[in-house]
Amino acid sequence: MMAFAVKYVLGVMSAITPEVLQRPGVSAFAIITGGLFAGVFVGKFVRYVRVYLAAEVQEVR
């Protein structure tokens, strides 16, 4: 839920005052949080696929 809240706040900030995102600190924060949240979602997806494939192999035996 935190990922969506951060992205929402950044979106509102860019809509109200676009020059805020031109600041290096805010821009770096947006890039880092976007990468972090994307990594979390990809990691969870990989974990789900591994569990699914492991369960599928056990059923076959």
All heavy atoms as a GROMACS GRO file, in nm:
protein
  466
    1MET      N    1   0.083  -0.119   0.000
    1MET     CA    2   0.000   0.000   0.000
    1MET      C    3   0.088   0.126   0.000
    1MET      O    4   0.050   0.227  -0.055
    1MET     CB    5  -0.091  -0.007   0.123
    1MET     CG    6  -0.204   0.085   0.115
    1MET     SD    7  -0.310   0.034  -0.020
    1MET     CE    8  -0.449   0.127   0.008
    2MET      N    9   0.204   0.113   0.062
    2MET     CA   10   0.294   0.227   0.070
    2MET      C   11   0.342   0.269  -0.068
    2MET      O   12   0.358   0.388  -0.094
    2MET     CB   13   0.413   0.190   0.159
    2MET     CG   14   0.503   0.306   0.188
    2MET     SD   15   0.413   0.425   0.286
    2MET     CE   16   0.545   0.509   0.362
    3ALA      N   17   0.361   0.173  -0.156
    3ALA     CA   18   0.408   0.204  -0.292
    3ALA      C   19   0.307   0.294  -0.363
    3ALA      O   20   0.346   0.392  -0.428
    3ALA     CB   21   0.428   0.076  -0.371
    4PHE      N   22   0.180   0.262  -0.351
    4PHE     CA   23   0.078   0.340  -0.418
    4PHE      C   24   0.064   0.479  -0.356
    4PHE      O   25   0.040   0.577  -0.426
    4PHE     CB   26  -0.055   0.266  -0.417
    4PHE     CG   27  -0.046   0.134  -0.487
    4PHE    CD1   28  -0.049   0.016  -0.416
    4PHE    CD2   29  -0.030   0.128  -0.625
    4PHE    CE1   30  -0.040  -0.105  -0.481
    4PHE    CE2   31  -0.020   0.007  -0.690
    4PHE     CZ   32  -0.025  -0.111  -0.618
    5ALA      N   33   0.081   0.488  -0.225
    5ALA     CA   34   0.072   0.617  -0.158
    5ALA      C   35   0.187   0.709  -0.202
    5ALA      O   36   0.165   0.827  -0.231
    5ALA     CB   37   0.076   0.598  -0.007
    6VAL      N   38   0.307   0.654  -0.210
    6VAL     CA   39   0.422   0.734  -0.252
    6VAL      C   40   0.405   0.780  -0.396
    6VAL      O   41   0.428   0.897  -0.429
    6VAL     CB   42   0.554   0.655  -0.235
    6VAL    CG1   43   0.670   0.725  -0.302
    6VAL    CG2   44   0.583   0.634  -0.087
    7LYS      N   45   0.363   0.688  -0.484
    7LYS     CA   46   0.343   0.725  -0.625
    7LYS      C   47   0.231   0.828  -0.639
    7LYS      O   48   0.238   0.918  -0.723
    7LYS     CB   49   0.312   0.602  -0.709
    7LYS     CG   50   0.428   0.503  -0.715
    7LYS     CD   51   0.553   0.565  -0.768
    7LYS     CE   52   0.559   0.558  -0.917
    7LYS     NZ   53   0.681   0.614  -0.974
    8TYR      N   54   0.127   0.817  -0.556
    8TYR     CA   55   0.017   0.914  -0.560
    8TYR      C   56   0.066   1.052  -0.520
    8TYR      O   57   0.036   1.151  -0.587
    8TYR     CB   58  -0.096   0.868  -0.467
    8TYR     CG   59  -0.208   0.967  -0.458
    8TYR    CD1   60  -0.303   0.975  -0.559
    8TYR    CD2   61  -0.220   1.053  -0.350
    8TYR    CE1   62  -0.407   1.068  -0.552
    8TYR    CE2   63  -0.323   1.145  -0.341
    8TYR     CZ   64  -0.416   1.152  -0.443
    8TYR     OH   65  -0.517   1.243  -0.435
    9VAL      N   66   0.140   1.058  -0.411
    9VAL     CA   67   0.192   1.187  -0.363
    9VAL      C   68   0.284   1.250  -0.468
    9VAL      O   69   0.275   1.370  -0.496
    9VAL     CB   70   0.265   1.171  -0.228
    9VAL    CG1   71   0.343   1.296  -0.192
    9VAL    CG2   72   0.165   1.136  -0.119
   10LEU      N   73   0.370   1.170  -0.529
   10LEU     CA   74   0.458   1.223  -0.633
   10LEU      C   75   0.378   1.272  -0.754
   10LEU      O   76   0.411   1.374  -0.815
   10LEU     CB   77   0.560   1.119  -0.676
   10LEU     CG   78   0.669   1.088  -0.572
   10LEU    CD1   79   0.751   0.968  -0.616
   10LEU    CD2   80   0.757   1.208  -0.549
   11GLY      N   81   0.273   1.200  -0.789
   11GLY     CA   82   0.187   1.243  -0.899
   11GLY      C   83   0.115   1.373  -0.870
   11GLY      O   84   0.105   1.461  -0.956
   12VAL      N   85   0.065   1.386  -0.749
   12VAL     CA   86  -0.004   1.511  -0.710
   12VAL      C   87   0.095   1.627  -0.709
   12VAL      O   88   0.064   1.737  -0.758
   12VAL     CB   89  -0.071   1.494  -0.572
   12VAL    CG1   90  -0.118   1.628  -0.518
   12VAL    CG2   91  -0.187   1.397  -0.581
   13MET      N   92   0.215   1.602  -0.656
   13MET     CA   93   0.317   1.708  -0.654
   13MET      C   94   0.354   1.752  -0.795
   13MET      O   95   0.370   1.871  -0.820
   13MET     CB   96   0.442   1.659  -0.580
   13MET     CG   97   0.426   1.652  -0.430
   13MET     SD   98   0.566   1.578  -0.344
   13MET     CE   99   0.704   1.666  -0.411
   14SER      N  100   0.364   1.657  -0.887
   14SER     CA  101   0.400   1.694  -1.024
   14SER      C  102   0.287   1.766  -1.094
   14SER      O  103   0.311   1.849  -1.182
   14SER     CB  104   0.442   1.571  -1.104
   14SER     OG  105   0.331   1.488  -1.130
   15ALA      N  106   0.162   1.737  -1.058
   15ALA     CA  107   0.049   1.805  -1.119
   15ALA      C  108   0.034   1.948  -1.067
   15ALA      O  109   0.000   2.039  -1.143
   15ALA     CB  110  -0.080   1.727  -1.094
   16ILE      N  111   0.057   1.966  -0.938
   16ILE     CA  112   0.039   2.098  -0.877
   16ILE      C  113   0.158   2.189  -0.908
   16ILE      O  114   0.139   2.303  -0.951
   16ILE     CB  115   0.017   2.085  -0.725
   16ILE    CG1  116  -0.116   2.013  -0.699
   16ILE    CG2  117   0.017   2.221  -0.658
   16ILE    CD1  118  -0.140   1.980  -0.553
   17THR      N  119   0.277   2.140  -0.880
   17THR     CA  120   0.398   2.219  -0.904
   17THR      C  121   0.504   2.132  -0.972
   17THR      O  122   0.583   2.065  -0.906
   17THR     CB  123   0.455   2.274  -0.771
   17THR    OG1  124   0.471   2.165  -0.680
   17THR    CG2  125   0.367   2.380  -0.710
   18PRO      N  126   0.504   2.130  -1.106
   18PRO     CA  127   0.597   2.043  -1.179
   18PRO      C  128   0.745   2.073  -1.153
   18PRO      O  129   0.828   1.984  -1.163
   18PRO     CB  130   0.564   2.069  -1.325
   18PRO     CG  131   0.432   2.136  -1.327
   18PRO     CD  132   0.415   2.201  -1.193
   19GLU      N  133   0.775   2.196  -1.116
   19GLU     CA  134   0.916   2.230  -1.092
   19GLU      C  135   0.974   2.163  -0.968
   19GLU      O  136   1.095   2.154  -0.952
   19GLU     CB  137   0.936   2.382  -1.084
   19GLU     CG  138   0.861   2.451  -0.972
   19GLU     CD  139   0.720   2.493  -1.010
   19GLU    OE1  140   0.679   2.472  -1.124
   19GLU    OE2  141   0.651   2.547  -0.922
   20VAL      N  142   0.886   2.112  -0.880
   20VAL     CA  143   0.935   2.042  -0.761
   20VAL      C  144   1.011   1.916  -0.801
   20VAL      O  145   1.114   1.883  -0.742
   20VAL     CB  146   0.818   2.007  -0.666
   20VAL    CG1  147   0.862   1.915  -0.555
   20VAL    CG2  148   0.758   2.133  -0.608
   21LEU      N  149   0.963   1.846  -0.902
   21LEU     CA  150   1.030   1.723  -0.945
   21LEU      C  151   1.160   1.751  -1.020
   21LEU      O  152   1.234   1.658  -1.050
   21LEU     CB  153   0.936   1.640  -1.033
   21LEU     CG  154   0.819   1.577  -0.958
   21LEU    CD1  155   0.733   1.496  -1.054
   21LEU    CD2  156   0.866   1.489  -0.845
   22GLN      N  157   1.189   1.876  -1.048
   22GLN     CA  158   1.316   1.911  -1.113
   22GLN      C  159   1.430   1.920  -1.012
   22GLN      O  160   1.546   1.922  -1.051
   22GLN     CB  161   1.302   2.046  -1.187
   22GLN     CG  162   1.198   2.046  -1.296
   22GLN     CD  163   1.228   1.944  -1.404
   22GLN    OE1  164   1.342   1.926  -1.443
   22GLN    NE2  165   1.123   1.879  -1.452
   23ARG      N  166   1.396   1.924  -0.884
   23ARG     CA  167   1.500   1.927  -0.780
   23ARG      C  168   1.569   1.791  -0.774
   23ARG      O  169   1.503   1.686  -0.780
   23ARG     CB  170   1.438   1.959  -0.645
   23ARG     CG  171   1.377   2.096  -0.638
   23ARG     CD  172   1.320   2.122  -0.501
   23ARG     NE  173   1.243   2.246  -0.500
   23ARG     CZ  174   1.157   2.278  -0.406
   23ARG    NH1  175   1.135   2.194  -0.304
   23ARG    NH2  176   1.092   2.390  -0.411
   24PRO      N  177   1.700   1.792  -0.759
   24PRO     CA  178   1.774   1.664  -0.761
   24PRO      C  179   1.732   1.568  -0.649
   24PRO      O  180   1.722   1.447  -0.672
   24PRO     CB  181   1.919   1.706  -0.743
   24PRO     CG  182   1.926   1.848  -0.784
   24PRO     CD  183   1.790   1.906  -0.755
   25GLY      N  184   1.706   1.618  -0.531
   25GLY     CA  185   1.668   1.530  -0.420
   25GLY      C  186   1.533   1.463  -0.442
   25GLY      O  187   1.518   1.343  -0.418
   26VAL      N  188   1.437   1.539  -0.489
   26VAL     CA  189   1.304   1.484  -0.513
   26VAL      C  190   1.307   1.389  -0.632
   26VAL      O  191   1.244   1.282  -0.629
   26VAL     CB  192   1.201   1.598  -0.535
   26VAL    CG1  193   1.064   1.541  -0.565
   26VAL    CG2  194   1.195   1.689  -0.413
   27SER      N  195   1.381   1.425  -0.734
   27SER     CA  196   1.394   1.339  -0.851
   27SER      C  197   1.461   1.207  -0.813
   27SER      O  198   1.416   1.099  -0.855
   27SER     CB  199   1.474   1.411  -0.959
   27SER     OG  200   1.490   1.329  -1.071
   28ALA      N  201   1.566   1.213  -0.735
   28ALA     CA  202   1.634   1.091  -0.690
   28ALA      C  203   1.541   1.006  -0.605
   28ALA      O  204   1.538   0.883  -0.618
   28ALA     CB  205   1.760   1.126  -0.613
   29PHE      N  206   1.463   1.070  -0.518
   29PHE     CA  207   1.366   0.997  -0.435
   29PHE      C  208   1.265   0.924  -0.522
   29PHE      O  209   1.232   0.808  -0.497
   29PHE     CB  210   1.296   1.094  -0.340
   29PHE     CG  211   1.189   1.030  -0.258
   29PHE    CD1  212   1.222   0.946  -0.152
   29PHE    CD2  213   1.055   1.052  -0.286
   29PHE    CE1  214   1.122   0.886  -0.076
   29PHE    CE2  215   0.956   0.992  -0.211
   29PHE     CZ  216   0.989   0.909  -0.106
   30ALA      N  217   1.214   0.991  -0.625
   30ALA     CA  218   1.116   0.929  -0.715
   30ALA      C  219   1.176   0.809  -0.788
   30ALA      O  220   1.112   0.704  -0.800
   30ALA     CB  221   1.064   1.031  -0.814
   31ILE      N  222   1.297   0.823  -0.835
   31ILE     CA  223   1.362   0.714  -0.909
   31ILE      C  224   1.393   0.597  -0.816
   31ILE      O  225   1.366   0.481  -0.850
   31ILE     CB  226   1.490   0.766  -0.977
   31ILE    CG1  227   1.453   0.864  -1.088
   31ILE    CG2  228   1.573   0.651  -1.031
   31ILE    CD1  229   1.570   0.940  -1.143
   32ILE      N  230   1.446   0.625  -0.699
   32ILE     CA  231   1.483   0.519  -0.605
   32ILE      C  232   1.360   0.444  -0.555
   32ILE      O  233   1.358   0.320  -0.552
   32ILE     CB  234   1.566   0.576  -0.489
   32ILE    CG1  235   1.703   0.618  -0.541
   32ILE    CG2  236   1.579   0.474  -0.376
   32ILE    CD1  237   1.784   0.698  -0.442
   33THR      N  238   1.256   0.516  -0.518
   33THR     CA  239   1.136   0.448  -0.469
   33THR      C  240   1.069   0.368  -0.581
   33THR      O  241   1.019   0.258  -0.556
   33THR     CB  242   1.035   0.547  -0.408
   33THR    OG1  243   1.002   0.648  -0.504
   33THR    CG2  244   1.088   0.609  -0.282
   34GLY      N  245   1.068   0.420  -0.701
   34GLY     CA  246   1.012   0.345  -0.813
   34GLY      C  247   1.086   0.215  -0.837
   34GLY      O  248   1.026   0.109  -0.857
   35GLY      N  249   1.218   0.221  -0.835
   35GLY     CA  250   1.299   0.100  -0.853
   35GLY      C  251   1.283   0.003  -0.738
   35GLY      O  252   1.276  -0.119  -0.759
   36LEU      N  253   1.276   0.054  -0.618
   36LEU     CA  254   1.260  -0.031  -0.500
   36LEU      C  255   1.127  -0.106  -0.504
   36LEU      O  256   1.123  -0.228  -0.485
   36LEU     CB  257   1.269   0.053  -0.372
   36LEU     CG  258   1.251  -0.022  -0.241
   36LEU    CD1  259   1.371  -0.111  -0.216
   36LEU    CD2  260   1.235   0.077  -0.128
   37PHE      N  261   1.020  -0.034  -0.532
   37PHE     CA  262   0.889  -0.098  -0.535
   37PHE      C  263   0.877  -0.195  -0.653
   37PHE      O  264   0.816  -0.301  -0.640
   37PHE     CB  265   0.778   0.007  -0.540
   37PHE     CG  266   0.769   0.088  -0.414
   37PHE    CD1  267   0.750   0.225  -0.420
   37PHE    CD2  268   0.780   0.029  -0.289
   37PHE    CE1  269   0.742   0.300  -0.304
   37PHE    CE2  270   0.772   0.103  -0.173
   37PHE     CZ  271   0.753   0.240  -0.180
   38ALA      N  272   0.936  -0.163  -0.766
   38ALA     CA  273   0.936  -0.256  -0.879
   38ALA      C  274   1.012  -0.383  -0.843
   38ALA      O  275   0.969  -0.494  -0.876
   38ALA     CB  276   0.998  -0.189  -1.002
   39GLY      N  277   1.123  -0.369  -0.775
   39GLY     CA  278   1.200  -0.486  -0.732
   39GLY      C  279   1.123  -0.574  -0.635
   39GLY      O  280   1.129  -0.696  -0.643
   40VAL      N  281   1.049  -0.512  -0.545
   40VAL     CA  282   0.968  -0.589  -0.450
   40VAL      C  283   0.861  -0.669  -0.524
   40VAL      O  284   0.841  -0.789  -0.498
   40VAL     CB  285   0.903  -0.496  -0.345
   40VAL    CG1  286   0.796  -0.568  -0.265
   40VAL    CG2  287   1.009  -0.440  -0.252
   41PHE      N  288   0.794  -0.605  -0.619
   41PHE     CA  289   0.688  -0.674  -0.693
   41PHE      C  290   0.746  -0.786  -0.780
   41PHE      O  291   0.688  -0.895  -0.788
   41PHE     CB  292   0.608  -0.577  -0.779
   41PHE     CG  293   0.519  -0.487  -0.697
   41PHE    CD1  294   0.521  -0.351  -0.714
   41PHE    CD2  295   0.433  -0.539  -0.602
   41PHE    CE1  296   0.440  -0.268  -0.640
   41PHE    CE2  297   0.351  -0.457  -0.526
   41PHE     CZ  298   0.354  -0.322  -0.545
   42VAL      N  299   0.858  -0.764  -0.844
   42VAL     CA  300   0.921  -0.869  -0.925
   42VAL      C  301   0.968  -0.984  -0.835
   42VAL      O  302   0.950  -1.102  -0.870
   42VAL     CB  303   1.039  -0.811  -1.008
   42VAL    CG1  304   1.121  -0.921  -1.070
   42VAL    CG2  305   0.987  -0.717  -1.114
   43GLY      N  306   1.024  -0.952  -0.721
   43GLY     CA  307   1.068  -1.055  -0.627
   43GLY      C  308   0.953  -1.141  -0.578
   43GLY      O  309   0.965  -1.264  -0.569
   44LYS      N  310   0.841  -1.078  -0.547
   44LYS     CA  311   0.724  -1.155  -0.503
   44LYS      C  312   0.673  -1.244  -0.615
   44LYS      O  313   0.636  -1.359  -0.592
   44LYS     CB  314   0.614  -1.060  -0.456
   44LYS     CG  315   0.642  -0.996  -0.322
   44LYS     CD  316   0.536  -0.898  -0.283
   44LYS     CE  317   0.412  -0.967  -0.237
   44LYS     NZ  318   0.311  -0.875  -0.183
   45PHE      N  319   0.672  -1.193  -0.737
   45PHE     CA  320   0.626  -1.272  -0.851
   45PHE      C  321   0.716  -1.394  -0.872
   45PHE      O  322   0.667  -1.505  -0.894
   45PHE     CB  323   0.623  -1.185  -0.978
   45PHE     CG  324   0.590  -1.264  -1.101
   45PHE    CD1  325   0.460  -1.307  -1.123
   45PHE    CD2  326   0.688  -1.294  -1.193
   45PHE    CE1  327   0.429  -1.380  -1.236
   45PHE    CE2  328   0.658  -1.367  -1.307
   45PHE     CZ  329   0.528  -1.410  -1.329
   46VAL      N  330   0.847  -1.374  -0.864
   46VAL     CA  331   0.941  -1.486  -0.882
   46VAL      C  332   0.919  -1.590  -0.773
   46VAL      O  333   0.920  -1.711  -0.799
   46VAL     CB  334   1.087  -1.435  -0.882
   46VAL    CG1  335   1.185  -1.549  -0.871
   46VAL    CG2  336   1.113  -1.352  -1.006
   47ARG      N  337   0.896  -1.547  -0.652
   47ARG     CA  338   0.870  -1.640  -0.541
   47ARG      C  339   0.743  -1.720  -0.567
   47ARG      O  340   0.740  -1.842  -0.546
   47ARG     CB  341   0.859  -1.562  -0.410
   47ARG     CG  342   0.812  -1.643  -0.292
   47ARG     CD  343   0.920  -1.738  -0.245
   47ARG     NE  344   0.870  -1.807  -0.127
   47ARG     CZ  345   0.892  -1.933  -0.103
   47ARG    NH1  346   0.967  -2.004  -0.184
   47ARG    NH2  347   0.843  -1.990   0.004
   48TYR      N  348   0.636  -1.655  -0.611
   48TYR     CA  349   0.512  -1.725  -0.640
   48TYR      C  350   0.530  -1.827  -0.750
   48TYR      O  351   0.477  -1.938  -0.743
   48TYR     CB  352   0.402  -1.627  -0.679
   48TYR     CG  353   0.358  -1.535  -0.568
   48TYR    CD1  354   0.312  -1.407  -0.595
   48TYR    CD2  355   0.362  -1.574  -0.434
   48TYR    CE1  356   0.271  -1.322  -0.494
   48TYR    CE2  357   0.322  -1.489  -0.332
   48TYR     CZ  358   0.276  -1.364  -0.363
   48TYR     OH  359   0.235  -1.280  -0.263
   49VAL      N  360   0.606  -1.793  -0.854
   49VAL     CA  361   0.630  -1.886  -0.964
   49VAL      C  362   0.709  -2.006  -0.916
   49VAL      O  363   0.679  -2.121  -0.952
   49VAL     CB  364   0.700  -1.815  -1.082
   49VAL    CG1  365   0.749  -1.914  -1.186
   49VAL    CG2  366   0.608  -1.712  -1.145
   50ARG      N  367   0.811  -1.984  -0.834
   50ARG     CA  368   0.890  -2.095  -0.781
   50ARG      C  369   0.805  -2.190  -0.696
   50ARG      O  370   0.816  -2.311  -0.707
   50ARG     CB  371   1.007  -2.044  -0.698
   50ARG     CG  372   1.119  -1.991  -0.780
   50ARG     CD  373   1.235  -1.954  -0.691
   50ARG     NE  374   1.346  -1.904  -0.771
   50ARG     CZ  375   1.458  -1.858  -0.720
   50ARG    NH1  376   1.475  -1.855  -0.589
   50ARG    NH2  377   1.554  -1.814  -0.799
   51VAL      N  378   0.721  -2.136  -0.611
   51VAL     CA  379   0.634  -2.219  -0.528
   51VAL      C  380   0.537  -2.296  -0.615
   51VAL      O  381   0.514  -2.416  -0.594
   51VAL     CB  382   0.560  -2.133  -0.423
   51VAL    CG1  383   0.449  -2.212  -0.354
   51VAL    CG2  384   0.657  -2.078  -0.321
   52TYR      N  385   0.481  -2.233  -0.715
   52TYR     CA  386   0.388  -2.298  -0.807
   52TYR      C  387   0.455  -2.413  -0.881
   52TYR      O  388   0.400  -2.522  -0.890
   52TYR     CB  389   0.332  -2.195  -0.906
   52TYR     CG  390   0.244  -2.258  -1.012
   52TYR    CD1  391   0.114  -2.296  -0.982
   52TYR    CD2  392   0.292  -2.278  -1.141
   52TYR    CE1  393   0.034  -2.354  -1.079
   52TYR    CE2  394   0.213  -2.335  -1.238
   52TYR     CZ  395   0.084  -2.373  -1.206
   52TYR     OH  396   0.005  -2.430  -1.302
   53LEU      N  397   0.574  -2.388  -0.933
   53LEU     CA  398   0.645  -2.492  -1.008
   53LEU      C  399   0.689  -2.606  -0.917
   53LEU      O  400   0.687  -2.722  -0.957
   53LEU     CB  401   0.764  -2.432  -1.082
   53LEU     CG  402   0.729  -2.336  -1.195
   53LEU    CD1  403   0.855  -2.276  -1.254
   53LEU    CD2  404   0.643  -2.402  -1.300
   54ALA      N  405   0.727  -2.577  -0.795
   54ALA     CA  406   0.766  -2.682  -0.700
   54ALA      C  407   0.645  -2.768  -0.665
   54ALA      O  408   0.657  -2.891  -0.654
   54ALA     CB  409   0.826  -2.621  -0.575
   55ALA      N  410   0.530  -2.711  -0.649
   55ALA     CA  411   0.408  -2.786  -0.617
   55ALA      C  412   0.368  -2.872  -0.737
   55ALA      O  413   0.321  -2.984  -0.721
   55ALA     CB  414   0.297  -2.691  -0.579
   56GLU      N  415   0.386  -2.820  -0.856
   56GLU     CA  416   0.350  -2.894  -0.976
   56GLU      C  417   0.438  -3.018  -0.993
   56GLU      O  418   0.390  -3.125  -1.028
   56GLU     CB  419   0.365  -2.802  -1.098
   56GLU     CG  420   0.313  -2.858  -1.226
   56GLU     CD  421   0.320  -2.756  -1.337
   56GLU    OE1  422   0.231  -2.669  -1.342
   56GLU    OE2  423   0.416  -2.763  -1.415
   57VAL      N  424   0.566  -3.007  -0.961
   57VAL     CA  425   0.658  -3.121  -0.972
   57VAL      C  426   0.622  -3.227  -0.869
   57VAL      O  427   0.626  -3.347  -0.897
   57VAL     CB  428   0.804  -3.073  -0.954
   57VAL    CG1  429   0.898  -3.191  -0.940
   57VAL    CG2  430   0.844  -2.986  -1.072
   58GLN      N  431   0.584  -3.190  -0.749
   58GLN     CA  432   0.548  -3.286  -0.645
   58GLN      C  433   0.422  -3.363  -0.681
   58GLN      O  434   0.409  -3.480  -0.649
   58GLN     CB  435   0.529  -3.214  -0.512
   58GLN     CG  436   0.658  -3.163  -0.453
   58GLN     CD  437   0.636  -3.087  -0.324
   58GLN    OE1  438   0.524  -3.067  -0.280
   58GLN    NE2  439   0.745  -3.042  -0.263
   59GLU      N  440   0.327  -3.299  -0.749
   59GLU     CA  441   0.203  -3.366  -0.789
   59GLU      C  442   0.229  -3.472  -0.894
   59GLU      O  443   0.163  -3.574  -0.898
   59GLU     CB  444   0.103  -3.264  -0.841
   59GLU     CG  445   0.045  -3.174  -0.734
   59GLU     CD  446  -0.050  -3.072  -0.791
   59GLU    OE1  447  -0.079  -3.077  -0.911
   59GLU    OE2  448  -0.093  -2.983  -0.715
   60VAL      N  449   0.325  -3.451  -0.980
   60VAL     CA  450   0.354  -3.543  -1.089
   60VAL      C  451   0.414  -3.673  -1.034
   60VAL      O  452   0.388  -3.781  -1.084
   60VAL     CB  453   0.449  -3.478  -1.192
   60VAL    CG1  454   0.495  -3.578  -1.296
   60VAL    CG2  455   0.379  -3.360  -1.259
   61ARG      N  456   0.494  -3.665  -0.933
   61ARG     CA  457   0.562  -3.784  -0.877
   61ARG      C  458   0.464  -3.868  -0.810
   61ARG      O  459   0.402  -3.939  -0.785
   61ARG     CB  460   0.669  -3.742  -0.777
   61ARG     CG  461   0.784  -3.673  -0.845
   61ARG     CD  462   0.888  -3.638  -0.745
   61ARG     NE  463   0.993  -3.562  -0.813
   61ARG     CZ  464   1.095  -3.514  -0.752
   61ARG    NH1  465   1.111  -3.529  -0.624
   61ARG    NH2  466   1.186  -3.447  -0.818
   0.00000   0.00000   0.00000
